[in-house]
Amino acid sequence: MDRKESFPPWRCVLEGGCGELVEKKSRFLATVQPVENEEEASAFIEEMKKKYWDASHNCSAFVIGRRAELTRCSDDGEPSGTAGRPMLEVLLKEGICNTAVVVTRYFGGTLLGTGGLVRAYGAAVKEGLKNCEVATMRYGTRLQVKADYPDVGRIQHLAAREGIVQESAEYGADVRFVFAALAENEERVIKSLTEATDARARIEVLSRGYYADRD
């Protein structure tokens, strides 16, 4: 098994968000939150139920684990399979892990039917995700690159061309970048940076592990 197969990429929510959908006067409020375990997910769901205590329903779903090892969903009084499951399916289809979502419904007086509920709850989750910061976690190498100012343009051009993620930049007597590159590209990236600056750049491997490649 090669390194790429050993450390597969996975997606998660870095910062949660909210979205709203109105369907036949019913309001669907989706709140999305990153979570690390079942306890955090359960606490978040209870928090939303207390916050929206006057709502008709607070339906929920969460996915824990890089390979979605643990999933749960709840219809919270809606007809079986019309709320929690379609919410969970959106998370699974998007490949998003370590994330919980609660969709709060304020009934508008008109029945939506089972098909309408399935569509509304799924669409609400999608609206919530639109307002989140989502990232793909990739296994890679963090590199610190110290360079003189005349080489900055070459380095940034190379980073953009190679799809290297710039995590930070400090401008002082020289410029210090921190880049993240896929682990399988480590040697090539170091070689390219060295050649692009005629070996003037000082390159140091800071760490190896997962880094966030923001969507």
CORFENPE-V268241 format. One record per residue. N is the residue number from 1. RES is the residue in one small letter. SS is DSSP state (H for helix, E for strand, L for the rest). OMEGA is omega as a letter, one per 40 degrees, with the letter a starting at -180 (* if undefined). Layout:
N;RES;SS;OMEGA  N;RES;SS;OMEGA
This chain:
1;m;L;a  2;d;L;a  3;r;H;a  4;k;H;i  5;e;H;a  6;s;H;a  7;f;L;a  8;p;L;i  9;p;L;i  10;w;E;a  11;r;E;i  12;c;E;i  13;v;E;i  14;l;E;i  15;e;E;a  16;g;L;a  17;g;E;a  18;c;E;i  19;g;E;a  20;e;E;i  21;l;E;i  22;v;E;a  23;e;E;a  24;k;L;i  25;k;L;i  26;s;E;i  27;r;E;i  28;f;E;a  29;l;E;a  30;a;E;i  31;t;E;a  32;v;E;a  33;q;E;i  34;p;E;i  35;v;L;a  36;e;L;a  37;n;L;a  38;e;H;a  39;e;H;i  40;e;H;i  41;a;H;a  42;s;H;i  43;a;H;i  44;f;H;a  45;i;H;i  46;e;H;i  47;e;H;i  48;m;H;i  49;k;H;i  50;k;H;a  51;k;H;a  52;y;L;a  53;w;L;a  54;d;L;a  55;a;L;i  56;s;L;a  57;h;E;i  58;n;E;a  59;c;E;a  60;s;E;i  61;a;E;i  62;f;E;i  63;v;E;i  64;i;E;i  65;g;L;a  66;r;L;i  67;r;L;i  68;a;L;a  69;e;L;a  70;l;E;i  71;t;E;i  72;r;E;i  73;c;E;a  74;s;E;i  75;d;L;i  76;d;L;i  77;g;L;i  78;e;L;i  79;p;L;a  80;s;L;i  81;g;L;a  82;t;L;a  83;a;L;a  84;g;H;a  85;r;H;i  86;p;H;i  87;m;H;i  88;l;H;a  89;e;H;i  90;v;H;i  91;l;H;a  92;l;H;i  93;k;H;i  94;e;H;a  95;g;L;a  96;i;E;a  97;c;E;i  98;n;L;a  99;t;E;i  100;a;E;i  101;v;E;i  102;v;E;i  103;v;E;a  104;t;E;a  105;r;E;i  106;y;E;a  107;f;L;a  108;g;L;i  109;g;L;a  110;t;L;i  111;l;L;a  112;l;L;a  113;g;H;a  114;t;H;i  115;g;H;i  116;g;H;i  117;l;H;i  118;v;H;a  119;r;H;a  120;a;H;a  121;y;H;i  122;g;H;a  123;a;H;i  124;a;H;i  125;v;H;i  126;k;H;i  127;e;H;i  128;g;H;a  129;l;H;i  130;k;H;a  131;n;L;i  132;c;L;i  133;e;E;a  134;v;E;a  135;a;E;i  136;t;E;i  137;m;E;a  138;r;E;i  139;y;E;a  140;g;E;a  141;t;E;i  142;r;E;a  143;l;E;i  144;q;E;a  145;v;E;i  146;k;E;a  147;a;E;i  148;d;L;a  149;y;H;a  150;p;H;a  151;d;H;a  152;v;H;a  153;g;H;i  154;r;H;a  155;i;H;a  156;q;H;i  157;h;H;i  158;l;H;a  159;a;H;i  160;a;H;a  161;r;H;a  162;e;H;a  163;g;L;i  164;i;L;a  165;v;E;i  166;q;E;a  167;e;E;i  168;s;E;i  169;a;E;i  170;e;E;a  171;y;E;i  172;g;L;i  173;a;L;i  174;d;L;i  175;v;E;i  176;r;E;i  177;f;E;i  178;v;E;a  179;f;E;i  180;a;E;a  181;a;E;i  182;l;E;a  183;a;H;a  184;e;H;i  185;n;H;a  186;e;H;a  187;e;H;a  188;r;H;a  189;v;H;i  190;i;H;i  191;k;H;a  192;s;H;i  193;l;H;i  194;t;H;a  195;e;H;a  196;a;H;a  197;t;L;a  198;d;L;i  199;a;L;i  200;r;L;a  201;a;L;i  202;r;E;a  203;i;E;a  204;e;E;i  205;v;E;a  206;l;E;a  207;s;E;i  208;r;E;a  209;g;E;a  210;y;E;i  211;y;E;a  212;a;E;i  213;d;E;a  214;r;E;a  215;d;L;*
